[in-house]
Amino acid sequence: MAASNDELGRLWGRDGGRQCDRAALVAEVERRAQGFERTIRHRDLREAVGGAVVAVLFLWMAAHDRSALERAGHLWVAGCGIWVVVYMRRFARAAGQPVVHQTLAAYQEELMERYQRQIRLLKSAKYWYVLPFWLGLVVSVAGTAIRIGSVAAFAIGAVPVTLISLGLWWLNEGPGVRHLEGQRRQLLALTGSEGEAR
């Protein structure tokens, strides 16, 4: 369990402003940063595995489709699965690892930028993640509806796909972003910084 804000405040400036135990503060900041990095690595791994599974599944479906439109939709979704694997790997590689051996202010600034990168990733997920999958799935549903000659089949397939896509959009830009912003504020409070990070 993380130390309370009162305890951290005592570490930062105990007894009315004497020099704090900087080693303990840095250790706490590093502990939180490592937890954040571990969470991101696990998320990236889940997304990559999920993307690979989607790619294999939809390639198999495309190989057995009975109409060109269904096949096009399934190939598109399979491509989206591969794209997620590539995108997450490139994004993680570009982020690198924070350098621990630097001033507390520089280390904190680097961590703030890492939080900002993850927030930007979640806010842009509607473009590089949600919308492409939605498009491919709707095309495949349309292909099935045309093949069997049923408008109702299109509605039955497209409505849940759209609702799930909207739910993923909301989860990323709502709770996901709020969680990261809350962690970022806690880190700022921990070090006694004023204002918001860029």
N, C-alpha and C positions, 0 to 999 in steps of 0.2 A: 504494500500500500504506500502511496506517495506521502511524503511528509506534508503536514498541514501548512497553510499559508502563514500562521503565527510562528510555527517552528522555523520556516524558511525566512521569515522576516527577522527572527532573532539571529539566524546565521548571517544574514546580509548586513545588519547594523545593530548589534546588540548593545545594551546599556547606553542608549541615547546617542548612538552614532560612532562608537569606537570601531576600529577596523574589524571587519567580519572575518569569519573563518572561510576564506576564499576557496581553500581546497575542498571543503565540504560542499560549498555552493556549486563549484565546477563539477564535482562528482555527481551531484543531484541533477544538474543540467545534462550531463553526459548520460546518466541513467535514463532520463526521459527521452533523450534523443535516440538512444539505442532501442528503446521500446517502440518509438515511432518508426524507426527504420525497419525493425522486425515486422511490424504490422504491415508496412508497405510491401516488403518482400513477400510476405504470405499472400497478400492481396494480388500482387503481380503474378505469383505462381498459380493461384486459383484461376485467374483470368486466362493465363496462357494454357493451362490444362483444359479449361472449358472451351477455349477457342479451338484447340486441337481436336477435342471430342466432337464439337459441332462440325468442323471441317470434314472429318471422317464420316460422320453420320449422314451429312447432306450430300457428300460425294456418292455414297452408297445409294441414297435415295435417287439422285440424279441419274445414276446408271440404270435404275429400274423404272424410271418415269415413262408414262405412256403418251405424254404430249410435250411439244417443244417449249411451251410457256412454263409448264411445271418444271421442266428440266432447267430452264433459264433461271427461274427463281431459286431452285435448290443449289445450282452452281454458284449463284450470286451469294447466297447465305454461306456456302462452304468457303468462298473467297473471303467473306467477312470474318469467318473464324480464323483463317490464316492471317488476315490483316491485324486482328487483335493481338495475336502472338507477336507479330513483327513490331507493331506499334508499341506495345508494352515493353518489349526488350530494348527498343531504341530509346524510349522515354527514360527507362531506368538507367541505361548506360550514359545518357546525356547528363543525368543528375549527378552521377559520381557519388563519392562518399565525403561527408564533412570532415575537414581537417581539425583534429582535436587540439593539437599543439599550437595554439595561437591565443591572443588575448580573449578574455571572456566576451568583450563587446564584439569582436570580429566573429567569434564562434557563434554568438547569439544571432548576429546579422545573417550568417550563413544558414543557420537553422530556420530563421524567419523566411528566407527565400525558398527553402525546401518546402515549408508549409504552403507558401504562395503557389509554388509549382503544382503541388497536389490539388490545391483549390482550383487552379486554372484547368487542370486535367478533368476534374469532376464537372466543372461548368461547361467544358467543351464536349463532354461525352455524348451529348445529344446529337452532335454533328458526326463524330468519327465512330460512334458505337451504336447508339440507339437507332438513329435514322437509317443507316445502311441495312441493319438487320430487319427493321420494320419493312423497308421497301422490298427486300428479297422475299420475305414471308408473304407479303400481300400479293406479290406477283405469282408466287406458287399457289396461293389460295385461289387467285383469279383463274389460273390455268386449270385447276381442278374443277372449279365452278363451270367454266366453259366446256370442259370435256364431258361433264355429266349433264350439262344443260340446266343448271339450277342457280337462280339468283340468290335463293335462300342459303345455299351452301356457301356462297361468297360472304354473306352477312355473318353466318355462323362461324366462319373461320376468321374473317377480317376484324370483327368486333373484339374478340379476346386478344388477338395479336396487338391491336391498337391500344387496348386498355393496359396490357402488360408493358408495352413500350412507354406509355405515359407514366406508368408506375415507376419504371426504371429511371426515367428522366427526373421525376420528382425525388426519388431516393438519392440520386446523385447531387442534385442542386439544392435539395432541402436538407434532410438530416445529415447527409454526407458532408456538405460544405459547413453546416453549423457545427458539427463535431470537430472538424479541423480548425475552424475559427476559435472554438472554445479552447482547444489545446494550445493554440498559438497565444491566446490571451493569458492562459495559465503560465506559459513560459515567460511572457513579458512581466507578469506579476511576480514571478519567482525571482527575477533579477532586478526588480524594482524599476523597470524601464517605464518611461512615460510615453503615452501616445500609442498609435498603431504602427505596426511594421508596414513598410512599403509593399 
